[in-house]
Amino acid sequence: MLHHIPFHALFDGSGYLIDKHTVSYAPSASVYALCQEKKANASGPSLILGLADAQAPLIQQEVEALQTILPEAKLFMGEEASDSTLRTHGPVSRIIHIATHGYFRQDNPMFSSIRLGNSYLSLYDLYMLKLPAELVVLSGCATGRNSVTPGDELMGLVRGLFQAGAQSLLLSLWDVHDGSTRDFMISFYRYLVQGMSKPLALQMAMATIRQSYPHPYYWAPFSLIGKG
């Protein structure tokens, strides 16, 4: 059960944990250790994939804004945000940002997936990819949800992305709000390109978004997983 709790949003009656501390997560101590040693792309372009629709129309605003913020940004929208684009550009990208819908399958987590321009990318598909990125961000609904199997082993997109080579992940624990997610991601990357560490950029982005969206529903779903 603890895997599903946003510890950064724990409230003591006067403030949240994130007010005083930066917070990052790891599925286990061994995975955390592996992420510290894992070699990732220390340079290279930023790959941005966006799939806006009637349910999340502000995705287009989000990715277009990020294109102006991230270094060497390559933006692909709609049908161009495909698995072939990810396979082509992912292996050399330092940052990968995918703004789309995530689908968590509680009955069979191996078939949890994210929607791309021409298909759905499942946990099985991620095992076949090479994504040695310093940071992979899935800006969508419930992309960080996992099923905890016997032995406390997590099954979900987190496992697949680490298997593909990612060093750090930024994912969501529940279905997110379109407008607050756009503002959160823009704020997070602005702090990141200023030279802040990923945990500090996350902390600052949460503080910024809380000025407009104070309820934890809007700012607390996002979790940094892996190497902080």
N, C-alpha and C positions, 0 to 999 in steps of 0.2 A: 504493500500500500504506500510505503514511503516514496517509491519511485514516482508517484503521481502528485506529490505535494510540492507546490512552489515555495520552498523554504524562504526565499527572498521576500515573500509577502506575509510571513508570520508577523503578527501584531501583538504588542505587549501592553496595549491600552493607551499608549501615547505616540508610538511610531512603529514603522516597519523595520525588519531586519536590514533591508537594502539601504535604509537611511544611514546606517553606521558601517556597513561592510559591503565589499564586493562579493559576489557569490557566483561560483561556477560548479558544475556537477560532473560526475562520472558514474557510469553504471556499476563499476566495481573498482577496487584498488588496482587490480592488475591491468584493467583497461586504461585507467588513469596513467599508470606507469608507461604503458605502451605508447600512449599519445604524447608523452614528454619526449620519447626517443624517436618517434616517427618523423621521417624526413618529408617535408612538404615544400611546395614551390614558394621560395622566398621572394620571387619576382615573377613578373608576367602580367597578362591582361586580367581584367575583371569581366567575367561572363555573367550576363543578366538575361534571364528568360522570363517572359511575362505572358500570362494568359488571362486577359480580362473577359468577363462575361456579365450577364445581367445580375448575378448574385454578388459579384465583386467588381464593379465598374472602375473603382478607383485604383485598381492594379496598374492601369496604364499610366496614371499620374505618378504612381510610386516609382515604376521602373524608369520612366522618362526623367524624373528628378535624380535618381541614382546614377543615371548615365552621365550627368553633369558633375557628380560628386566623386565617383570612383575613378581611379587612375586607369588609363588605357581601356575604358569600358567598351564592351561589345554587346549591343542590345539586340535581342531577337524576340519578336512578338508573334502571337497567334500561331499559325501553322509552322512558321520558321523556328519556333521554340520547341524543337522536336528532339527525339532521342538521338538522332544522327548528329544534330548540332552539339548536343552534350558530349557525345563520343568524340567528336572532332576537336572541340575547343576545351573540353573539361580537363584533359591530361596536362595542359600547359597553363592553366589559369591559376592565379593566386587566390582569388575570391570567386566563388560561384553563388549567385543569388537567383533563386527560382521562386517567382511569385505566382502561385497557382493554388488549386484545391488539393488538399490531402484527404485520403480516405483510409481510416483505420478499421481493420477487420478483426473484431474481438474473437470471432469464431475461428479464424485462421489468420494469425498475424503475418504469416509468410506472404499473404496476398494483399497486405496493406500497400497502398500505392499513392503516387502523385500523378496528376494529369499533365500530360505534355501536349504539344500541338497535334501530334498524329497518333498518340497511344497513351497507355497508362504505364508508368514505371513502377514496378513492384520490387519487393525485397529480393526476389530471385534475380531480377534484371540488374539491380545494384551490385550484386555479387560479380557480375560479368564486366563491370565498368572499372576504369582506372581514373580516379579523381583525387590525385595527391594535392589537394588544395589546402591552404592554410586555414581557410574558413569556408564552410558551406552553410548557406542560410536558406531555409525553406519557409518562405513567408506565406503561410497558408493555414488552413484549419487543421488542428490536431495532428500536425506532422511529427510531434515528439511523443505521441502516445505509444505505449508498449504494452505487451502482455507479459506478465511475469510467470515463467514456467517453473516447475520444480527445480530446486537448486538455485532459485533467485536469478535465473538467467532471463535477460530481456530479449524479446522477439519483436522487432519492428524496424522502422526506417533507420533508427539510430544505429542498429547493428549493421545494416547494409551499407550505410555511408562510411562507417569506420572500416568495414571490410574493403570498400573501394579505395581507401587511402586517405580520407579526410583527416585532418589533424584536430579541428574544432568544428562544432556544429552550433547553430542557433535555430532552435525549433520551438514549436508552440504546443502547449499541453491541452488546449481546448479550442473550440471554434472561435475565431477571432473576429473583431469588428473591423470592417473595411477601412473606415476613416482613421481610426486610431492606429491601425497597423501601418498605414501609409505614413502618418506623421512620426510614428515610432522608428520605422526603418530609416527615414530621412535623417532624423536626429542621431540615431546610432552611428550611421556611417559618417556623418559630419564630425562627430567626436573621434571616430576611429582614424580618419585621414589626418586629423590634427596631431596624431602621434600617441594617443592614449592607448593603453592596453585594452584588449577586448572586454575583460570584466569591468574596467573603469568606464569604458564607453557605454556599456550596457547599464551600469548604475546611473550615469549621467542622463542617458536617454529616458530611463524610467522616471527620474526626477523631473525631467522636462515635460514628459507627456502627462504626468500627474497634475500639472497646472491646468490642463484643459480637460483631462479625463481622470478624476481622482479615484474612481472605484477600481479595485484590483482586477476586475474582469477585463479592463482595457489594457493595462500595462503589465500585469503579472504572468500572462501565459508564456512569455518568452524565456527560454532557458538556454544558457551557454553550457555546452557539454564537451568534455575533452580537455585539451590543453588550454589553460587560461593565459 
